[in-house]
Amino acid sequence: MKIYKIKNMFRGWFIGDFVPSVLRTKYFEVGLLTHNKDEDWPSHHHKIATEINVLLSGSMTINDKHIYVGDIFVIDPNEISTPKFLEDCKILCIKTPSFIGDKYN
């Protein structure tokens, strides 16, 4: 058995085609993301990746839609996402494929 610390991963990303990672793969990425209330997070999109997210805690809006704990929200390629964090949030994010550099502000 191996044990890793999420604090040692880059912004909570722990599976994907990057270092450090628990599992290096080009097929998908997994991250446990933490965003603080009122954190400034610029609008962005991915040209290749589909992003599947689950809000685990907190409250937020994205693209003017309120997201509740337990909601799964999917961002398709070329769909611009504009998040606003109304409370401290934890989000489980899966992106497929893992393609470094596929984030455009």
HULIN-V851660 format. One record per residue. PSI is psi in whole degrees, 0 to 359 (* if undefined). Layout:
BEGIN
PSI  PSI
END
This chain:
BEGIN
141  147  131  160  127  330  342  357  160  110  27  355  123  351  134  183  63  169  132  155  155  323  119  117  147  355  330  167  147  133  146  101  139  128  133  152  134  14  135  111  112  151  143  169  166  137  334  314  146  136  123  124  149  125  114  327  156  195  139  166  153  127  42  16  131  133  130  156  131  349  139  123  134  128  117  161  141  4  123  132  133  89  150  127  108  337  171  134  146  130  131  121  131  127  139  131  177  109  101  135  3  50  124  125  *
END
